[in-house]
């Protein structure tokens, strides 16, 4: 292919790559990607860039940069990091040669300026190739810069060289690896002599006299001069901040830096004096200001020997009368870096050197820093020699450095300098504050910035106030960053702000008041220690007055500022006196209950919801809230919060809903009945139930509220959660579930004619709504008589719909299959909790549960009715199916555990219906097999045991006579993972053994045959060892012993020679000696016998349970577990299921479950088991 035709093809492809036709565009892009593999493609793009029109040229450079980044850039980076010396890339080499030829052509022909796209491409190639991999480019750059030293007038050749060098060095500065930073510093040291000489050559001949008139600037300096000057300035400052080492030690480097600062002074004076804005001069001035700001940030140590006043004074002078917004912005950036610097604004010396100038009626004189008592060192060597002399005179005294966190981001830490660095920081801080003091002092500077650069214009305020309820901060004025960087602390600062807030008329001079409020908000975290009760009360009074007199155009901003100030106070509310807390609470109640109904009052309520919520959360237990219980303010507050919940501001809506729930729980009484307000809140939700944000806010608020409840009291105290709040939460659940009427339904209220489509209209909220459902069922009180009968009826009516949803078919049709892969753990937990509530309800209201079961065509049904107002029925066979299918998912441990909990509650309440189903028996057989396998896994010898349990004593079962050689010893400690896995199965097996002992014994014998266990006695011993580790649940510990008895009774018939004497390793083998184990029991109580007979050993363990839980009166409440869900950075924990644990405990130990156990105290219930 000829070169010309190849260029034409590439140019055409570039044009088609931006075509409006997607098909043409995609084909062109695919063809370009294909061409990228050719060695000469990148070089061809450069040719196309210079022979085509500007549009094609732009596309060619973009394509070249993208291709380089996509292919060669990564390969070259990997080769450089792996130190591959002979790495070569033909395409990259061709590209570098082409770039060199273009650059060389520009060096030969004057008047042609390199484009920015070309410079950026060279910059990208140089990142991994310059200088070692591109020596030719380095030589050309050196030649171009050296040529500029001999020119009397700036040329485009010099500009092109400096432009490329600037971009290359800027790219090198962006590399952060230590190896790359070392290369950058070496480059700076190599290039600095050339660049500094060129800068001096250009500067001294044209600028050093300082006699340039702004009006004559255009005639004396061309645009080429200004461009070259700008790039030279930026390149030199980049070398100072990122490359050159120990600048503060070299007088020559400091002198040149001083001349650069002098150039900035002249630029600012010229720009200030110019009557017409000079864009080139403004651009150069901004570059110099940015470079000076980088010196303050990254190389502030040089300011110990280079007076910062040289820069600060012209900056202050320009801020006093300047008008360019961009230049002012860069001046503020410089000042903010100066105040942030830990070197020139060292906290250790600020109080020593800063001076407060108090203006006004002359009560205090101006304090200025004097030269007495402070020695200035002009050079680093002079300071170092002084520090060494001082150190030799005070040996053994170490100087604590205040610069531990101060370092140059590129060139390392200052700690190695020791006391010299500390002295440099002290001198730099002295010079910095001396400059401020000589201009009037710190307070005078703040007043100047406040007056000129902290006020918002009327148009800015009006534009910000256009939003209905503005929640984002208004635009920050120019001085906001500077004042935020200052350390505004001290009583004088606080008093000055307080005087400004109290003085003046809000309506006549609102921007002035707003500037003081901004400064107060910034300064409060560090001035809070200087506040007294008088300050807070005065500020609250002033805010109330201002809110009543402010005009509507400024009302939103004033409300916003007041709410942010109060919010900052509430952060430290624990440190306030009670009277101050009360006053803040009264102010917030005033804002929430403002009677008028205008946009301003709506904003007043909305903006103060978050501060009120935080105050309430932090101080709810303090006595000053009693004032709400004695009056009717709480009714107005809740009504106002319900109205605020209708606002489309997520954070406010969420907070208002949570406050409604908490206040209804806390303040509900006969006088404060919140049923009407909660109904209004439900109406708000009903009108916006299709709004995802509203639904999400309500669900998350309800979950957060339920998570904050005392779950013990929820179950034990029937009036802990008031009826209105419980009804609100349940009806929120009802209205969130996606339930539809079946087509052709004659009666829309009939359950058989309804179907649950999904838990929620929005799939992303399914987990939230299911968690809420579980929580609501678990916080129902144990005495269900206290719950509204209609509410219970509505709650129970959802259960058949939910079962049908899980089966994924309508009620009455049993042909559907369970979609277990879509059934999460929460859905199984809901079914489990429903059964627990129904069983509890049955034992409270109804007669024996067994008589409530009836056979139908589609399975076994449970049905009960109390009267005409309550009727409950559901298909128990569907529950069996759901349980069995979930247990078959053995790879999903969480789902299997949920299935075991459901099987547990089924065995407790409906064992007769379970044990007659063949599929249930098969599943129970698998559960028993898994249980025995885990016990067999725990029966390990000391030699085979894991390291963490090997140190425990060994025990074994023997026949009561013989030697130790007949005993198979196993470690008497079971791994925690095994203990956890068998704990959920013990109640199921004991219930099976109690209700159907023959079936249990037969199943166990089949398991022993199927499992081919070589040492069945080891399973019994493992179960005994595991029972000792159930420290938090006496029922489960006793249940494990009962399960051991049931298993031993079944094993004896199959294994006649079963070993039933428990021995510990190391115990005596003859009856005349006595040995006690760690429980204090004799290990050899029988004459001519070795070991303890298993029934006796079980009695001993029972005795230890009595000692641990009864004699010591230890709490025997249920075992508490939490399942934590992470939702939107909030930890929502599900309450533990009290009913499930109660029924599981009773199922583990009681032979009969036909008594009202809910009314029996836990201690008495446990006594009954022992008896």
Secondary structure, 3 states (H helix, E strand, C coil): CCHHHHHHHHHHHHHHCCCCCHHHHHHHHHHHHHHCCCCCHHHHHHHHHHHCCHHHHHHHHHHHHHHHHHHHHHHHHHHHHCCCCCCCCHHHHHHHHHHHHHHHHHHHCCCCCCCHHHHHHHHHHHHHHCCCCCHHHHHHHHHHHHHHHCCCCCCHHHHHHHHHHHHHHHHHHCCCCHHHHHHHHHHHHHHHHHHHHHHHHHHHCCCCCCCCCHHHHHHHCCHHHHHHHHHHHHHHHHHHHHCCCCHHHCHHHHHHHHHHHHHHHHHHHHHHHCCCCCHHHHHHHHHHHHHHHHHHHHCHHHHHCCCCHHHHHHHHHHHHHCCCHHHHHHHHHHHHHHHHCCCCCCHHHHHHHCCCCCCCCCCCCCCCCCCCCCCCCCCHHHHHHHHHHHHHHCCCCCCCCCCCCCEECCCEECHHHCHHHHHHHHHHHHHHHHHHHHCCCHHHHHHHHHHHHCCCCHHHHHHHCCCCCCCCCCCCCCCHHHHHHCCCCCHHHHHHHHHHHHCCCCCCCHHHHHHHHHHHHHHHHHHHHHCCHHHHHHHHHHHHHHHHHCCHHHHHHHHHHHHHHHHHHHHCHHHCCHHHHHHHHHHHHHHHCCCCCCHHHHHHHHHCHHHHHHHHHHHCCCHHHHHHHCCCHHHHHHHHHHHHCCCCCHHHHHHHHHHHHHHHHHHCCCCCCCHHHHHHHHHHHHHCCCCHHHHHHHHHHHHHHHHCCCHHHHHHCCCCCCHHHHHHHHHHHHHHCEEEECCCCCCCCCHHHEEEEECCCCHHHHHHHHHHHHHHHHCCCCCHHHCCHHHHHHHHHHHHHHHHHHHCCCCCCCCCCCCHHHCCHHHHHHHHHHHHHHHHHHHHHCCCCHHHEEEECCEEEEEEEEECCEEEEEEHHHHHHHHHHHHCCCCCHHHHHHHHHHHHHHHHHHHHHHCCCHHHHHHHHHHHHHHHHHHHHHCCCCCCCCCCCCCCCEEEEECCCCCHHHCCCEECCCCHHHHHHHHHHHHHHHHHHHHCHHHHHHHHHHHHHHHCCCCCHHHHHHHHHHHHCCCCCHHHHHHHHHHHHHHHHHHHHHCCCCCCEEEECCCCCCCCCCCECCCCCECCCCCCCCCEEHHHHHHHHHHHHHHHHHHCCCCCCCCCCCCEEEECCEEEECCCCHHHHHHHHHHHHCCCCCCCHHHCCHHHHHHHHHC
